[in-house]
Amino acid sequence: MAKRELTSAELTLLKRAAREVRHGMVVNLGIGLPQFLPEHLPADTDVTFHSENGFVGMGEGNPEGTPDSDVIDAGGRACRVVPGAAFFDSLTSFAIVRGGNLDLAVLGAFEVSVSGDLANWKIPGKLTPGMGGGMELAQKANHVLVISHHLDKRGRGKLVPQCSLPLTAPACVGTLITERAVFRRVDGRMQLASVHPDFDRESALEGIDADVPSAENLEPWEDKS
């Protein structure tokens, strides 16, 4: 669905994020890095992808590798549909979202607070076309998974004590995955759940100016490739 050169850090976090996708899920992919997630899922993982502009059953390019220019996802990218797909109007599409029928929403972020607040739609002073469907996805998906670079362009951690940018939704992020670590929200607060083998706890928290507790037993870092 998405085509560009991925960095090694991006490949690392996408492979780890693929572990969060379970067989039979209905999943919505946000714009950006989340659009690359399908190519990192095992071939035998049966997942239905939802696009909020009006269909379920979104696939990648056709077998020859060329997307169908008549089928556009919510990010404006050409894609295709798989057997069993269905098309519908925006009212129905957002009824699916608001009705709690999405098992997982995979989104990007500018900031995630330690309380699970999400800011991913606007940087003040920069042109922004609008929030799109991000607010509904963040509030109504059964689980919100954020995948993001560990640090921003200024070397600051994306996990922050409190979001300084306009919120998409409060207390909505269940899991945050970066190239260094996995964080999960437990009892209303993000905690360190897993660390990439190339890092230790200290380096996994580098740049994060917040008190982030660790899980009693850290999860192993594995990927599906």
C-alpha positions in Angstrom: 0.0 0.0 0.0 2.8 2.4 0.8 6.0 2.7 -1.1 9.2 4.4 0.1 12.6 3.4 1.5 12.3 2.3 5.1 15.2 2.9 7.6 16.5 0.0 9.8 14.8 1.6 12.8 11.5 1.7 11.0 11.8 -1.9 9.9 12.6 -2.9 13.5 9.5 -1.3 15.0 7.2 -2.5 12.2 8.4 -6.1 12.7 7.7 -5.8 16.4 4.3 -4.2 15.8 3.3 -7.1 13.6 3.3 -9.3 16.8 0.4 -7.2 18.0 -1.9 -8.2 15.1 -3.9 -11.3 15.7 -5.6 -13.7 13.3 -9.2 -12.6 12.6 -8.8 -8.9 13.6 -10.4 -5.9 11.9 -7.7 -3.3 11.7 -7.5 0.3 10.6 -4.1 1.7 9.5 -3.3 5.3 10.0 -1.3 7.4 7.5 2.4 7.1 7.4 4.4 4.2 9.0 1.2 2.2 9.8 0.6 1.7 6.1 3.7 -0.5 5.8 2.5 -2.9 8.5 0.7 -5.4 6.2 3.9 -6.5 4.4 5.4 -7.5 7.8 2.6 -9.9 8.7 2.9 -13.6 8.2 1.2 -14.8 5.0 -1.1 -17.0 7.1 -2.4 -14.2 9.2 -6.0 -13.5 8.2 -6.7 -9.8 8.9 -9.4 -7.5 7.5 -8.2 -4.0 6.9 -10.7 -1.2 7.2 -10.3 2.2 5.3 -12.5 4.9 6.8 -13.3 6.4 3.4 -15.6 3.5 2.8 -14.5 -0.1 2.5 -13.2 -3.2 4.3 -11.0 -5.8 2.7 -8.2 -3.4 1.7 -5.2 -5.2 0.2 -1.8 -4.2 -1.3 -0.9 -4.0 -5.0 -2.2 -6.6 -7.4 -0.2 -9.8 -8.0 1.9 -7.9 -10.6 2.7 -5.3 -8.0 0.6 -2.4 -9.4 -2.1 -0.9 -7.2 -5.5 -0.2 -8.7 -5.8 3.5 -9.4 -9.6 3.3 -9.0 -9.3 2.1 -5.4 -8.0 4.8 -3.0 -7.4 4.4 0.7 -8.1 7.1 3.3 -4.6 8.5 2.8 -5.1 9.0 -0.9 -2.9 6.0 -1.9 -3.9 3.6 -4.6 -4.4 0.0 -3.3 -6.6 -2.9 -4.1 -9.3 -5.0 -2.5 -9.2 -8.7 -1.6 -12.0 -11.3 -2.1 -14.9 -10.7 0.2 -14.3 -6.9 0.4 -17.3 -4.5 0.8 -17.8 -0.9 -0.1 -20.1 1.6 1.7 -20.7 5.3 2.3 -18.9 7.4 4.9 -21.8 7.3 7.2 -21.6 3.5 7.4 -17.8 3.5 7.6 -17.8 5.8 10.6 -20.7 3.9 12.2 -18.3 0.9 12.1 -15.7 2.9 13.9 -18.0 4.6 16.4 -19.8 1.3 17.1 -16.6 -0.2 18.5 -16.2 -2.7 15.7 -12.5 -2.2 15.1 -10.3 -4.5 17.0 -7.2 -2.4 16.4 -6.2 1.0 15.2 -2.5 1.5 14.3 -1.6 5.1 14.3 1.4 7.4 14.2 2.1 10.1 16.7 3.9 13.4 17.4 3.5 12.9 21.1 2.1 10.3 23.5 1.8 11.2 27.2 2.5 8.9 30.1 -1.3 8.9 30.7 -1.9 7.6 27.1 -3.0 10.9 25.6 -2.4 11.1 21.8 -1.3 14.1 19.7 -0.9 13.2 16.1 -2.8 15.6 13.9 -1.4 19.1 14.2 1.8 21.0 14.8 1.0 24.7 15.4 2.3 27.0 12.6 2.3 24.2 10.0 -0.4 23.7 7.4 -2.7 20.8 8.4 -5.5 19.7 6.1 -7.5 18.5 9.1 -7.8 15.8 11.7 -9.6 13.3 9.4 -10.9 10.2 11.1 -8.1 10.2 13.7 -10.3 11.4 16.6 -12.9 8.6 16.1 -10.3 5.9 15.6 -8.4 7.0 18.7 -11.5 7.1 20.8 -13.5 4.1 19.6 -11.1 1.4 18.4 -11.0 -1.5 21.0 -7.2 -1.1 21.2 -5.0 1.8 19.9 -1.4 0.9 18.9 0.9 3.7 18.2 4.1 3.1 16.2 6.7 5.9 16.1 10.3 6.8 16.1 11.7 6.8 19.6 13.0 10.4 19.3 11.7 13.4 17.4 13.9 15.5 15.1 15.2 17.4 18.1 16.3 14.3 20.0 13.4 14.4 22.4 11.4 11.3 23.3 8.0 10.9 21.8 6.7 9.7 25.2 6.2 12.8 27.3 4.9 13.8 30.7 2.1 15.8 29.1 1.3 16.5 25.5 2.1 20.1 24.4 0.5 19.7 21.0 -3.3 19.7 20.3 -4.8 16.4 21.4 -6.4 13.9 19.1 -7.9 12.0 22.1 -7.1 11.7 25.8 -6.1 8.4 27.5 -6.6 6.3 24.4 -3.2 4.8 23.6 -2.9 1.2 24.8 0.5 0.3 23.4 3.4 2.4 22.0 6.1 0.7 20.0 9.4 2.4 19.0 12.6 0.9 17.6 13.9 0.6 21.1 11.0 -0.4 23.3 7.4 -1.4 23.9 5.3 0.6 26.3 1.9 -0.4 27.6 -0.7 1.5 29.5 -1.4 -0.3 32.8 -3.7 1.2 35.4 -3.8 4.5 33.5 -0.1 5.0 33.0 2.4 3.9 30.4 5.1 1.5 31.6 8.1 -0.1 29.9 7.0 -3.6 28.8 9.8 -4.8 26.5 13.3 -3.6 25.4 15.0 -4.3 22.1 18.1 -6.6 22.6 20.4 -3.8 21.3 19.4 -1.5 24.2 19.2 -1.7 28.0 16.6 0.0 30.2 18.6 3.2 30.4 19.0 3.6 26.7 15.5 2.5 26.0 14.3 5.5 28.1 16.8 8.0 26.6 15.3 11.3 25.8 12.1 10.6 27.8 11.7 13.3 30.4 9.1 11.4 32.4 8.9 8.9 35.1 8.2 5.6 33.3 8.0 2.5 35.5 9.0 -1.0 34.2 6.8 -4.0 34.2 7.8 -6.6 36.8 8.6 -9.1 34.1 9.6 -7.6 30.7 8.3 -9.3 27.6 10.8 -10.9 25.2 11.5 -8.8 22.1 10.7 -11.0 19.1 9.5 -10.5 15.6 7.6 -12.6 13.1 10.2 -12.6 10.4 
